[in-house]
Amino acid sequence: MSMVLALAFATVLGAGGFGRPPAPSWQVLDTGTTARLRGLAAVSERVAWASGTGGTVLRTVDGGRTWQQVGPPGTTDLQFRDIEAFDAWHAVVLSIGEGEASRVYVTDDGGRSWTETFRNTDPAAFYDCVAFLDRRHGLALSDPVGGRFRILATHDGGRHWTVQPTGGMPDALAGEFAFAASGTCLVAAKGDAWFATGGGAQARVFHSADGGRHWSVTASPIPSGAAAGIFSLAFQDRRRGLAVGGDFLVPAAAPDGAATTRDGGRTWTVAKTVPGEYRSGAAWRGTHGDTAYAVGPTGSDVTYDGGRTWHRFDTGSFDSVQCAGGACWASGEAGRIGRLR
């Protein structure tokens, strides 16, 4: 091999291999909190929101250089496991738990004031995740009540919510539930909605094409168990999706813990190379391309081929990952928020 070819070969490998960009890395940011931040909403390169334990809601408008604690007053006993934000001013946050612990709050002024717009009064319900199909139409997911998952719907950006009839919902399996681990057990894309489960005999994916009124369900190849199943979904469009999970009680081992779909969730295929460990969050880099990320308490992984193969690039702990406007963010325990370099 000539010296020129050797140098060229070394340059390619140093850039991450043939056709592969340099390995990403997280820049961990100072948030000023020790709360566990499982809720995350990426808006743009400058704007992001995060939420978590102790009634914590954080907001940045300068790319993560500074963070404001803007949580609703009097909520230090709540866990805000999911947050959805439309811009720097408008956000909807969900607290999880049995009975009245499940609540929804809305802000229209960047967190300076909040309005409680829903408080669960059914002791059998436990809301896990919230997602919006557009700025007005949103859904929230509860674990099964009376043998079927329950859907809450809004048509005015979260100001009013209505429990939906369950006639269009398939029966839940024995022990089946959703995981409130990263705010991505329920997701939406291009007018469709999906939610993922575990806990029962199979880890399944439910799909609705009519705003949450009717649902179909399919089994996935990701293993399920008492603490295992699909923890996160990410759909790039109405057809291309990712699912990641594992067993949160055995975080260092997750065989068959990642899968892909190319038909809107009707069929799922296990990744050729999986992260191999429990992952609680996943996100596409953008609305086009094949790059996506997965995170969990033992590390972060990237795929450059639409989820067929995954590659470890970090060993730090994160629970959630979201991308928007060319920027990707991650959040997790002890107030950790990272921005992808």
WOHUDA-V293214 format. One record per backbone hydrogen bond with DSSP energy under -1.0 kcal/mol. CO is the residue of the C=O (numbers start at 0). NH is the residue of the N-H. E is the energy in kcal/mol with one decimal. If there is no record, write none. Layout:
# WOHUDA-V293214
co/nh/e
CO/NH/E
CO/NH/E
This chain:
# WOHUDA-V293214
co/nh/e
1/5/-2.4
2/6/-2.4
3/7/-2.3
4/8/-2.7
5/9/-2.4
6/10/-2.2
7/11/-2.1
8/12/-2.3
9/13/-2.5
10/14/-1.2
11/16/-2.0
12/15/-1.7
16/19/-1.8
24/340/-3.3
26/338/-2.0
34/334/-2.5
35/52/-1.6
38/50/-2.3
40/48/-2.6
45/62/-2.3
46/42/-2.0
46/43/-2.1
47/59/-2.4
48/40/-2.8
49/57/-3.3
50/38/-2.3
51/79/-2.6
52/55/-1.2
55/51/-2.1
56/69/-3.1
57/49/-2.0
58/67/-2.6
59/47/-1.5
67/58/-1.6
74/77/-2.2
77/54/-2.3
78/80/-1.3
78/95/-1.9
81/93/-2.9
83/91/-3.0
88/109/-2.4
89/85/-2.4
89/86/-1.1
90/106/-2.3
91/83/-3.0
92/104/-2.3
93/81/-1.4
97/100/-1.8
98/101/-1.7
101/119/-2.6
102/94/-2.5
103/116/-2.3
103/117/-1.3
104/92/-2.5
105/114/-2.4
106/90/-1.8
114/105/-2.2
117/103/-2.3
121/124/-1.7
124/98/-1.2
125/142/-2.4
128/140/-2.4
130/138/-3.1
135/156/-2.4
136/132/-2.6
136/133/-1.3
137/153/-2.3
138/130/-2.7
139/151/-2.6
140/127/-3.1
141/149/-1.3
146/171/-3.0
147/144/-2.9
149/141/-2.8
150/163/-3.1
151/139/-2.4
152/161/-2.4
153/137/-1.8
161/152/-2.4
165/168/-1.8
167/214/-2.8
172/175/-1.9
176/197/-2.3
178/180/-1.4
183/232/-2.2
184/195/-2.2
186/193/-2.5
188/191/-2.1
191/188/-2.1
192/207/-2.7
193/186/-2.6
194/205/-3.0
196/229/-2.1
197/176/-2.2
202/219/-2.5
203/196/-2.0
204/217/-2.0
205/194/-1.8
206/215/-2.4
207/192/-2.4
215/206/-2.6
217/204/-2.5
226/247/-1.7
227/198/-2.2
227/224/-1.7
228/245/-2.0
231/243/-2.1
233/241/-2.6
238/263/-2.1
239/235/-2.4
240/260/-2.0
241/233/-2.0
242/258/-2.4
243/230/-2.1
243/231/-1.9
244/278/-1.8
245/228/-1.9
246/249/-1.6
249/252/-1.5
250/277/-1.9
253/256/-1.3
256/244/-2.0
257/270/-2.4
258/242/-2.2
259/268/-2.5
260/240/-2.0
268/259/-2.4
272/309/-1.2
275/253/-1.7
280/294/-2.3
282/292/-2.8
289/305/-2.8
290/284/-3.0
291/302/-2.4
292/282/-2.2
293/300/-2.8
294/279/-1.7
294/280/-1.8
295/298/-1.1
295/317/-1.8
298/295/-1.4
299/312/-2.4
299/313/-1.3
300/293/-2.2
301/310/-2.2
302/291/-1.8
307/271/-1.6
307/272/-1.9
310/301/-2.4
313/299/-2.2
319/330/-1.8
321/328/-3.3
323/326/-2.1
326/323/-2.9
327/339/-2.6
328/321/-2.4
329/337/-2.7
330/318/-3.1
330/319/-2.3
331/36/-2.7
332/335/-1.9
335/331/-2.0
336/28/-3.3
337/329/-2.3
338/26/-2.8
